[in-house]
Amino acid sequence: MSALKDLLQDFEKATNTEKALGFTGLDTALANYLQTQQTSNDARHFWLAALTSHQWGRGHACLDLAALQSQTAPLLGWSHEQVAALPKDLSAAATSLPWIQGDDSPLVLAQDAQGDRLYLRRAWNAEQRIHRYILQRINLPIAAPTDLQSQLTNLFGTDASMQRLACEVAAKNRITLITGGPGTGKTTTVVKLLALLIATSTSTLKIHLAAPTGKAAARLSASITNALADMPADVQKRIPTQTQTLHRLLRSHSRDAGVHLIAADVVVVDEASMVDLEMMAQLLEAVPSSARLVLLGDKDQLASVEAGAVMSQLCTGTLLRAQTVTLTHSHRFVANSGIGKWAQAVNAGLGSHDAIQDLWRATPNWLTTLETTSHTNGNQRTEEASAHEVTRLELQSAHDAKLGNALRQGWRHWLSLLEEQRTPTAKPALACSDAQAIALLETFSQFCVLCAVREGSFGVTQLNAHIEKALNFSSTSWYVGRPIMVTRNDYALELMNGDIGICLPGSDGTLRVAFPGIGGSVRWIAPARLDSVETVFAMTVHKSQGSEFKHVLLVVPAQDSPVLTRELIYTGLTRAKENLTIWAPRPEVLLQACSRRVLRSGGLGDG
C-alpha cells in the first residue's frame, strides 16, 4: 500500500501543479470520479483515465497505448520534463483497469491489429457507429446505370481524368470520398456527378448539399452556381444550389426511433475534413443507407476542431479504399506557381526542409515590393498590388508603424469604399445602401489576416487590437466598419458560426450589422441582438477553413508551439487564391512547424 500511496501522491502533485502537466480539471475529475465508483489499488489507473480524457480534449479519439510507450512526448504534446513525471509501465496496466468491464463501462479497451487503444465510451460508440454504417453502405448492392460509360463520355469526352473516375466510382457506390487540394475541381466533379445521376434516374432525385459551417455552405453554394453555368438549362433546373449547415440538415428532418432521417437520394457534404467524430456518426446514421453519400474534402488540411480525424483516416485506411478518389491536378495553383510550390513543399514535411528554406530565401519583402511598384499619377501617389505571388512581411513586432502601411495596402479597396460611410461623430452617419454593403463585404473579404494562434503578441486577440489602432478605427464597441464573426449558431437570427458581417449605418443612419443574404441580398441586424460575435480583422486558421481569399497574410508567431503543424501552415497558405504573404518573425519556427504533423489517434484507419 505504501507504493500505491507514493504513486497517488505523485499523481496529485503533478496534476495539482498548473504548469506541471497539460491536464485540465475535467481530466483529473474523471479519474477521481471513477475511483469513487469502483476502487482501484493501482495508481497507474488514475493516470490512464486522466490521459484518455486529456487526449479526447486534444482531438484524439482515444489514447494510443503503443504510441504512449514509443512516442510519448509528441503523442501527449508534452515536454520531456513532463513525460518524466509519468509512472513506468503505464500501457501494461490498461488490461487490469476496473473501469473497462461490461457493455456500459465508462472506458473501453480496444485490442486489434491496429494495437491497443483506450477510449472514453462516447468516443468508442461514435467510432463503432461510423464503422457499422459504412459497412452497411458497402454491403448494400447498388445498380450502376447501364449506359454509364456513354454518359460519362457525354460529360467528359474521351478525357480519362480523375474527375471522370470520381464520377464513375460515385455512380457505383453508396458512399464515396473525393479528396484533393484547393482548385483540384471537387465542386466541378460533384456538379457533373449530379448531372450524371439525374440523366440516368427514372424519377426526380431528392438532393441535399451541406457543409460544416455557414461560411463553407455559402462558398459551396457559390461554387455550385458557377459550375452550373456550363451545364444545359434542363440540368441546371434540377440541381440545387442552396447549401445547409450540417447542424441544420440534421435538425430539419423527421424522427424515426430517435434519429433524424434525411429524405434524400443524394447527400453531398463539402469540407468533410472539418466534420468531427460524433458529427460524422450522426450524419451516417441520418442519411438513409439507400441514398448516395458523397464526402468532399482535403485530407491534408487541419482536422476538425472537436475530436477525430475522420476524413483523413478514412481516405488513407483500407475500409473505403475502393470508394476513395484523390484529385491531384490543381486548376488554381500550377505546379510552378509560387503558392503551388509552397503548398507542395509544406505538404512534403520534413523531407522538404531544404526546399522550404530555399523558398523562404527567394521570397521578397512585401513592403519593399510595394515601394518598387508604387508610382505617381499626376499629383496623387498610388500604390499597386505587388506583382509577386508570394511575399514575406519583415517586421519583428506588431507595434511597428510599417504594419499599418501593409494593412492599408491589403484592404485598400475596402477602405476606399468605407471612407464614404466614416464621418466625424458630430455629423449624422450616411445611410448605407444594400449595394454599398455588398461591395464592402466583398472587398473586405479579398484580403485576410490569418493567425496560427489565438493568444500572444502574434495571436488573433492582440492583432485585432493592433489592426484597429493601425487603421484608425474607434475604440468603442461598435463603430462604422467593424467586421465581426459569429462564434455560435443562432437559429433565431439564421446566423451560423463563422458568418461574417460589417457594422454600417442603416437606412436611418443607425448602426446595423450587414450580413450577406440569399441571392445577393443583405440582412441588417441590430448589434444589440448579436450575443456571440468577435472582431475579425484577423482570424485563426481554424476559423478560415471553408473560405478562400484573394490575398492572405499568414502570421506565424515568434514562439514555437505544439499547435504549429504542417497541416495548419498548409491550410493557411492554401486559403490564398492569388497572393500570399507570410509573416514569420523567426523563420526557424515556420520550419519547425512544417516538420510537425497532426497525428490523431483513432481506430478508423484500417477499418
Secondary structure, 3 states (H helix, E strand, C coil): CHHHHHHHHHHHHHHHCCCCCCCCHHHHHHHHHHHHHCCCCCCHHHHHHHHHHHHHHCCCCCEEHHHHHHCHHHHHCCCHHHHCCCCCCCHHHHHHCHHHCCCCCCEEEEEECCEEEEEEHHHHHHHHHHHHHHHHHHHCCCCCCCCHHHHHHHHHCCCCCHHHHHHHHHHHCCEEEEEECCCCCHHHHHHHHHHHHHHCCCCCCCEEEEECCHHHHHHHHHHHHHHHCCCCHHHHHHCCCCEEEHHHHHHCCCEECCEECCCCCEEEECCHHHCCHHHHHHHHHHCCCCCEEEEEECCCCCCCCCCCCHHHHHHHCCCCHHHEEEECCCCCCCCCCHHHHHHHHHHHHHHHHHHHHHHHHHCCEHHHHHHHHCEEECCEEECCCCCCCEEECCCCCCCCCHHHHHHHHHCHHHHHHHCCCCCCCCCCCCCCCHHHHHHHHHHHCCEEEEECCCCCCCCHHHHHHHHHHHCCCCCCCCCCCCEEEECCCECCCCECCCCEEEEEECCCCCEEEEEECHHHCEEEECHHHCCCEEECCEEEHHHHCCCCEEEEEEECCCCCCCCCCHHHHHHHHCCEEEEEEEECCCHHHHHHHHCCCCCCCCCCCCC
